[in-house]
Amino acid sequence: QVQLVESGGGLVQAGGSLRLSCAASGRTFSGYTMGWFRQAPGEERSFVALIVWSTGITNYADSVKGRFTISRDVAKNTVYLQMNSLKPADTAVYYCRAAQGSYRYWGQGTQVTVSS
């Protein structure tokens, strides 16, 4: 059974940085794509960034390009989201997702709040 546990959220001022972590367990993830999504109050969950576990290839939403960096530590089975130059518009619950084919697994989410 896949388990994803996010951590690292919190309150930060605009312009600050946070690093989110997603600890993955339950299987090997070599065939998975790992992603970060976010959901602000009253909005739908939206894509932030993804990384292909086996190759390290990444992709980002336009709104975070140049500010956020996704990475993974294969030995620790952990995915990271380094968030720099944070804006109030980045305030949301951030979720980690593991995907393979039609299978989707989600973490419980971690709150990120950016004050102006």
Buried (B, 14 or more C-beta within 10 A) or exposed (E): EBEBBBBBBEEBEEEBEBBBBBBBEEBEBEEBBBBBBBBBEEEEBEBBBBBBBEEEEBEBBEBBEEBBBBBBEEEEBBBBBBBBEBBEEBBBBBBBBBBBEEEEBBBEBBEBBBEE
